[in-house]
Amino acid sequence: MPGPLVEPIPGHPAAVARTNRRGFPERSLVVADYHAGIEAGLRYERGVELPSKAAVRRERLLSLLDRTDADRLVVLGDLGHRIGDPKGDEADELRDLAAAVADRAELTVVPGNHDGGLADFFGDDVEVTDPAGVRLGDVGFCHGHTWPSREVLAADVVCSAHEHPAVRLEDEVGGARKERVWLRGPLAPEVFAEHYEVDPAEIARDDAELVVFPAFNDTSGGTWVNVPGQGFLSPFLPDGLADGEAYLLDGTRLGDYRNV
């Protein structure tokens, strides 16, 4: 029997999805919040000087493409870091990445709030979808900064990003560390039905699932989902994720993310 539609890769902020494009089954590697050029962004945003990890990020991603033998790479938004047209180091990183991926797989980018200039930047060389997302077979993809389309919500599994979800873990002596996590649970159709002003039965299947991806970029910040006072960024979270549970990158199940 086939495995799960979306299966995280243990130890990595990435998953393999069973997708379908124009009637042909595909194997897709899915990542979120790559934030190419983030070091340059932190320099002009906050005056923080960090060496570029562009080559490290690219090799991590290419190794996962090779390891999974994926037909397609799906990026769930914020492929770039700069809000607007990519420039300078970020533009160079994006061109190098797209060229390297093209030798291995098709590339589909679901634009996020940082990707306003990507469609013009790449032109016809890279597929940049509508910001409301795209459905590839039984899996829907969106960034999460805006409401996903009804077509995306009709999928069996909806993959989202934008939050960079993380948990704060404390030890017996009061030490704490931050760990990136997956959030996964039933999708609550009534939340999306209220937005679209339709009956919940018209929005999603009763057993539809929502998966919120951790950020691929390990330099970016995130939402600490188990810390009181930390608000979610997506307009449909946390209410749209019914009974959501958190999982560490190594696959450890933490249970209800609010009570970790």
Phi and psi in degrees as a GROMACS rama.xvg file:
@    title "Ramachandran Plot"
@    xaxis  label "Phi"
@    yaxis  label "Psi"
@TYPE xy
-65.6354  153.664  PRO-2
-80.2637  -168.098  GLY-3
-59.4643  152.179  PRO-4
-63.3679  -36.171  LEU-5
-131.343  117.254  VAL-6
-126.773  113.256  GLU-7
-60.0335  148.129  PRO-8
-90.1293  116.095  ILE-9
-53.856  130.088  PRO-10
86.725  0.369757  GLY-11
-134.77  148.223  HIS-12
-83.3822  60.0614  PRO-13
-154.448  157.405  ALA-14
-140.39  161.418  ALA-15
-108.312  131.08  VAL-16
-119.793  142.039  ALA-17
-88.7865  103.63  ARG-18
-113.339  176.916  THR-19
-147.309  130.809  ASN-20
-128.637  117.639  ARG-21
53.8241  40.4883  ARG-22
86.308  -1.31049  GLY-23
-108.951  124.127  PHE-24
-66.2596  142.016  PRO-25
-135.065  162.328  GLU-26
-113.958  117.352  ARG-27
-114.159  133.995  SER-28
-87.7939  130.94  LEU-29
-122.391  128.111  VAL-30
-135.528  165.997  VAL-31
-139.503  150.46  ALA-32
52.9107  63.0605  ASP-33
-74.0267  -38.781  TYR-34
52.6339  56.5184  HIS-35
-57.5732  137.871  ALA-36
79.0989  16.5093  GLY-37
-62.0012  -31.767  ILE-38
-64.5725  -41.7768  GLU-39
-65.7977  -36.747  ALA-40
-63.8166  -43.6338  GLY-41
-65.0319  -28.5012  LEU-42
-66.793  -47.2411  ARG-43
-86.3581  -19.4771  TYR-44
-83.0154  -41.5819  GLU-45
-129.839  -1.18197  ARG-46
72.1639  21.9194  GLY-47
-92.943  126.825  VAL-48
-99.1416  116.17  GLU-49
-132.397  141.361  LEU-50
-67.3343  147.724  PRO-51
-67.2392  135.922  SER-52
-108.468  22.8743  LYS-53
-55.8191  -46.7852  ALA-54
-66.7223  -38.9307  ALA-55
-64.3693  -45.9905  VAL-56
-59.1963  -46.3316  ARG-57
-62.2869  -44.1923  ARG-58
-67.6505  -35.8351  GLU-59
-60.3828  -44.3803  ARG-60
-69.7996  -43.487  LEU-61
-65.1362  -35.9095  LEU-62
-65.4992  -35.1977  SER-63
-69.8234  -37.5775  LEU-64
-61.5578  -43.6091  LEU-65
-66.8926  -41.6968  ASP-66
-65.8244  -38.6651  ARG-67
-90.8212  -10.9834  THR-68
54.2042  45.1965  ASP-69
-75.8337  145.744  ALA-70
-83.256  -25.0775  ASP-71
-144.345  144.394  ARG-72
-107.233  122.669  LEU-73
-109.68  123.043  VAL-74
-107.061  120.133  VAL-75
-84.1826  53.0744  LEU-76
86.0463  161.922  GLY-77
51.9917  48.612  ASP-78
-62.8378  -39.8514  LEU-79
-104.128  168.718  GLY-80
-102.192  -38.449  HIS-81
-68.9362  134.463  ARG-82
-83.1869  109.036  ILE-83
120.833  -158.928  GLY-84
-69.3256  130.348  ASP-85
-62.8571  141.197  PRO-86
-140.983  162.377  LYS-87
55.7211  -133.014  GLY-88
-59.6809  -37.6525  ASP-89
-63.843  -44.0037  GLU-90
-60.8045  -41.8311  ALA-91
-63.0374  -42.515  ASP-92
-64.1121  -41.1866  GLU-93
-65.5503  -41.2131  LEU-94
-64.4936  -44.0554  ARG-95
-63.7555  -41.0786  ASP-96
-65.4648  -48.248  LEU-97
-60.8392  -39.2225  ALA-98
-65.9086  -41.2965  ALA-99
-68.9727  -39.4979  ALA-100
-66.2188  -37.9051  VAL-101
-58.9188  -26.0798  ALA-102
-75.5264  -10.0714  ASP-103
-122.314  -37.3453  ARG-104
-157.808  165.341  ALA-105
-72.2587  151.874  GLU-106
-122.609  123.879  LEU-107
-121.35  125.397  THR-108
-114.281  122.341  VAL-109
-91.3533  108.942  VAL-110
-65.9301  140.475  PRO-111
-107.186  -169.229  GLY-112
-68.8789  -15.1544  ASN-113
-95.6933  1.83256  HIS-114
-112.593  27.8837  ASP-115
-59.0204  -29.52  GLY-116
-101.34  6.07414  GLY-117
-67.8933  -39.7538  LEU-118
-59.5708  -45.5499  ALA-119
-70.8053  -35.3676  ASP-120
-63.2566  -45.5737  PHE-121
-87.0545  -25.3115  PHE-122
62.7688  -132.88  GLY-123
-87.2494  1.00484  ASP-124
-77.2209  -25.4696  ASP-125
-134.586  138.297  VAL-126
-78.7725  115.535  GLU-127
-113.358  117.391  VAL-128
-81.7727  -179.397  THR-129
-64.8686  145.194  ASP-130
-59.4118  -21.313  PRO-131
-78.3017  -3.39989  ALA-132
107.522  -174.681  GLY-133
-148.355  148.174  VAL-134
-111.324  128.097  ARG-135
-120.047  93.0322  LEU-136
72.7023  -125.624  GLY-137
-91.6259  5.6229  ASP-138
-119.537  131.126  VAL-139
-105.836  147.009  GLY-140
-130.529  133.649  PHE-141
-148.425  164.54  CYS-142
-82.4614  -44.9673  HIS-143
112.985  -3.92914  GLY-144
-80.1091  -13.1746  HIS-145
-140.934  172.32  THR-146
-70.3214  133.218  TRP-147
-69.1778  155.486  PRO-148
-67.9661  161.718  SER-149
-65.9092  -29.4784  ARG-150
-64.1237  -43.0239  GLU-151
-62.6758  -43.3098  VAL-152
-67.0765  -19.2822  LEU-153
-79.3289  -4.16562  ALA-154
-74.3964  162.478  ALA-155
-70.4454  -36.3567  ASP-156
-130.311  131.479  VAL-157
-110.852  123.772  VAL-158
-102.661  129.915  CYS-159
-132.384  173.177  SER-160
-148.154  -138.013  ALA-161
78.2492  -34.0665  HIS-162
-80.0125  -26.8051  GLU-163
51.5542  53.0052  HIS-164
-60.8292  140.039  PRO-165
-149.383  159.055  ALA-166
-121.157  151.897  VAL-167
-98.0184  118.89  ARG-168
-110.704  131.532  LEU-169
-115.201  145.305  GLU-170
-98.2053  -176.258  ASP-171
-65.1767  -23.827  GLU-172
-103.06  12.8094  VAL-173
92.7513  -0.127071  GLY-174
-71.73  150.726  GLY-175
-135.996  151.038  ALA-176
-143.704  157.742  ARG-177
-104.077  133.646  LYS-178
-129.145  131.492  GLU-179
-67.2445  144.894  ARG-180
-138.726  160.351  VAL-181
-92.0937  144.564  TRP-182
-114.724  132.215  LEU-183
-148.884  136.349  ARG-184
176.967  -178.511  GLY-185
-64.0707  139.269  PRO-186
-79.5543  132.878  LEU-187
-92.3092  97.7491  ALA-188
-62.6678  -27.6493  PRO-189
-65.1141  -29.5654  GLU-190
-65.6138  -43.8502  VAL-191
-75.7609  -32.829  PHE-192
-64.1633  -37.0791  ALA-193
-63.5516  -39.7342  GLU-194
-64.4776  -42.7956  HIS-195
-88.1899  -3.95231  TYR-196
57.8508  49.8256  GLU-197
-135.114  173.305  VAL-198
-70.9167  139.087  ASP-199
-54.0678  -30.922  PRO-200
-64.5626  -19.0818  ALA-201
-86.8611  -8.94023  GLU-202
-94.7221  -53.9719  ILE-203
-151.888  162.668  ALA-204
-69.3985  154.228  ARG-205
-62.8638  -29.1858  ASP-206
-103.961  19.5073  ASP-207
-65.38  148.538  ALA-208
-119.963  146.351  GLU-209
-117.105  129.572  LEU-210
-121.958  122.083  VAL-211
-103.356  119.131  VAL-212
-81.4902  144.282  PHE-213
-71.6225  160.516  PRO-214
-71.973  137.211  ALA-215
-70.6673  -35.7627  PHE-216
-77.2343  122.191  ASN-217
-88.6453  3.62016  ASP-218
-95.9521  -24.2011  THR-219
-72.2666  154.876  SER-220
-77.7147  -165.213  GLY-221
-173.801  177.644  GLY-222
-89.9809  118.84  THR-223
-80.4605  102.185  TRP-224
-75.3408  -13.5405  VAL-225
-111.183  16.1846  ASN-226
-109.237  122.026  VAL-227
-57.0942  140.225  PRO-228
90.8454  -8.32254  GLY-229
-84.7759  115.294  GLN-230
-89.4794  151.098  GLY-231
-80.1203  154.81  PHE-232
-93.8453  -35.4218  LEU-233
-69.7605  140.066  SER-234
-66.4375  -18.7708  PRO-235
-105.381  8.86914  PHE-236
-116.967  148.073  LEU-237
-86.4547  -7.7927  PRO-238
-62.3637  -30.3732  ASP-239
-75.2096  -8.80621  GLY-240
-109.443  96.2637  LEU-241
-79.5818  128.211  ALA-242
54.1202  44.0862  ASP-243
-70.33  144.563  GLY-244
-121.45  153.769  GLU-245
-104.832  144.626  ALA-246
-133.565  133.24  TYR-247
-69.6843  165.503  LEU-248
-60.2311  -29.7295  LEU-249
-80.0692  0.857552  ASP-250
98.7608  -5.49899  GLY-251
-61.1289  126.662  THR-252
-86.3522  122.071  ARG-253
-97.8798  -10.538  LEU-254
85.7864  -159.958  GLY-255
-51.7708  118.973  ASP-256
-61.1349  -25.8465  TYR-257
-75.6443  -18.4029  ARG-258
-115.269  18.8646  ASN-259
